[in-house]
Amino acid sequence: MIKVLDQNTINKIAAGEVIEKPSSVIKELVENSIDSGATAVTVEVKGGGLSFLRVTDNGAGIKKDEVKLAFLRHATSKLVTVEDLLSISSLGFRGEALASIAAVAQVEMITKTADDVTGLRYQIHGGKEISSEEIGAPGGTTIIVRNLFYNTPARKKFMKTDATETSYIYDLMCRICMSHPEISFKFIANGTDKLFTSGNGKLRDIIYHIYGRDITSNLLEINAENDYMKISGYIARPCISRGNRSFEGYYVNHRYIKSAVLTKAIEDAFRTFVMIHKFPFTEINFQVRPDLLDVNVHPTKMELKFANSQDIYSFTYNAIRETLLFKELIPDVAPGKDPKPETFKQRDVGKAPEAFENKRREAIVRAEERTVPQSQPVNPVAPQTQPEQLCPAEPQTLPQPVRPVIEIIDETSSSNNKGSDVIDNNKTEKPAGNYIYADRKNDLGRSVVQNRNVVKESPAYTAPAPARPSVTAATPDSTVSAASDQLELPASEVLYLISQCLEHLHIFMKKLYLCGTECNDRWRHKIL
């Protein structure tokens, strides 16, 4: 048997589609406040919004004779004809919000227009009018909702904890704040201020207030426009990402929605910049011509359809891609302008040396004074004196190092019973041959003997002249000639000096390698 349902049942069924949880009530009431031209909106909740919630604005208000009509189903001031559905510019248009809320809660409205002297207080519980009276009130509208779902226990038992429902309302308020930066919003939960925006129209300030400094410092501004749409807002650098899509926020004509087309365009543009299963941060507002949109496709108006989805996708993808490629990599340099001065004062190290440089500078000055030519006096005031020469005319004889007496085994000698000769450096004359030194020691501290032949002691080493040519050793018995003095150096002495240089070079390279390894470890530890 087919029957027509009564109005109360119809309202509760419709409320189930529009009012899912307390955040749905906040969304409908705040959107009505925005449509009324409010510049300041305050939202207060208690008990997760189930026991108490209040929305106050300073908008245009409702006339006294239209308050009762506002709670009737499909009563609205935003549509007049069916053609208006093709060019909707307001957030609400169906006229179902107040009727659905009043059907499942105890609602109280206080409203006043700018032309009226007093306001009106209207109460409706479960779709039934309770009272209507005049009352003194400021301009605007205040709606109080108590005991949500009190007459639908089946719906109420599916609600989550108060903290969870409050978090849903907070997330919704954050989205509304970023979609309308020109309006000041305030959110109070259980007597505690959770969110406040100044309404200065700066989206970056709201992002800083909600997400903090780390994200705000990595924002990139995006601006693009064509014949049918305009994109404005901010995207974050690829270093800011998350494992879910909670950072992806976009708004079409200041309406927070979910769109598969826009989501795919944003994620495809970031695909080569972020890791797999990571999603970017975006806060973008799309201004699209109303005739290209269909917002009447979802009960809560969270989805919409585009008439030219492919064009919307391409334009959004290119705008984000160009911002990532050019804004981040190319510096902003204006031709013909001087570079900006540094923010800190650069020190003049030459005029005021550090403490550890004093000795080095004094040594340099002394070296320069010693190298001044004789024709130029060191001090112009004092009488000219003969400067000290860096290289004297006569070669200076350096003291010869004392070498210990060593025992050398000669394979050809048999004068000793042991088959060896003990040679004294002071008494025994040594035959010509290769030199043997005992001042080089191995790892165990023992003298290293590299040749068994007994050699002649080398003459005293003298300092070479300033301009000394390269030394060559042709044969073991050859000598080396200098430019100013005749210096005799056996080839063994030259080879010994070369070996000493190579040994010191090996030690230096080993220390340099250890130093580089330590620096590399410190740098790697700093990066990690």
C-alpha positions, 0 to 999 in steps of 0.5 A: 500500500502506497502512502504519502509521508507526513512532513515531519518524516520527510524533514528527518529523511532530508536531514539525514542527507544534509546533516551527517554530523555536527561539522555539517551543521557548522558548514551550512550555518557558516555558509549562510553567514558568508552569503549574508555579507558578514565580515566577522564570524564566530563559531563556538561548540561544546561537547563536540557540537552535539550538546551545544553549538553557536554561530554568530555573524555581523551580516545583513540579518533577516527581516522579522516577517521572513524568519518563519519562512526561513525554516520552511523547506526550499525557502531561499532568497538566492534563487528566483528562476530556474535559469539562476541555477546556471549562474550560481555565485552563492554558497547556498541555494537550495533552502534546505539547511535550516529546515533540516537542522530544525528537524533533528535539533533544538534551534534558537535564532536571534536576528536583526537587520540594520533598519530595525530597532529591535531584533527577533528571537525565534525558537523551533524544536524538532520542526515545531515552533516554540516561541517568537518574540522581540528582543534587543540584539546587535546587527546580524544573526546568531543561531544556537543549536542544542541537543543535536539528533535528540529525536533520532537516537539511531543517528546519534549512536553513530557519532564519534567521541567529542574530541574527534567531532571537535577535530572535524569542526576544526579542520572544516574551519581551517578550510573555510578560513583559507577559502575566505581570507577577507573574513575574520573567523574565530573558533572556540571549543569548550571555552578555549580559543582554537582558531582566529584570523584577522580577515586582512585578506592575506592567505599567507598569514592564515597559512602561517597561523594554521601550519606554522613557519616551516611550511610558510617559508617554503611557499611558492605563489601561483598566479595564472589566468585565461579566458575562462578561469583564474588560478591564485594561491600558494603551493609548497616546494616539493620538500613539503609533502605528506603521506595522505592528501590532507595537505591538498586544499583547493577551492572553486569560487571560494567553495571547498570541494573535492574534485577528481580532475583538480586532484589529478592535475595537481598530483601529476604536476608534482609527480617528478618532484615528490616521492612515490606515495607522497602528496604535496601541499596546495592552497589554490583558489580557482575562479571559474565562470559560473556557466561552466560549473554544475554544483547541484550534483551532491547533497552537501555540495562537496562535489561539482562538474566542469563543462570543460574538464580537459581544459581545466586539467591542462591549464591547472597542470601547466600553471603548477608545473611552470611555477615549480620549474621557474619560480624555484630555480631562476632568481629574480634579478632586475636589469640595470639595478644595483645589487642589494647590500648585504645585511651584515657589515663586512670586516676589514681584516687588512686594517685590524688583523686578528690576534693569531695573525700578528706574528705572521704579519710581523714575520712578513714585515721583517722579511721585507725589510731584509730584502730591501736593496742597498740603494733604498734606505730602510728608514728615510729619517735615519742615516743609510746603513748597509742592509743585511743581505739575505744571501751572503757572498761567501758560501757558509759552511754548514756543520756536518752531522755526526754519524756513528761508527758502524760495523760493515761486513765486507764480503771480499775481506778476510783479515778478521776472524769473523770475516768482517772489518771494523772501520773507524771513521776517524782513523781509517781511510775509506776507499772510494765507492758508494756511501753507507749511512747508519742514521736511517732506522727501520721499524725496530730501531735498528740501523739499515745498511743498504750496501756492503762496500766501504765508501769514502766519507763525503766532504763538508756540505757548503751552502750553495750560491743564490742562483744555483743550477739544477743538480745532475748525477751522471755516475756514482763518482761524478761531481756537481758544479755550481755557478759561483762555487765548485761544490762536490756532491757524490751521487750517493749524497744526492740519492740520500737527499732525494730519499729523505724528501720522498720519505717526508712527502710520504708522511705529508701525504698520509697526514693529508689523507687522514685529515681529508678522511676526518673532514669527510666523516664530519661532513657526512655526520652533519648531513645525517 
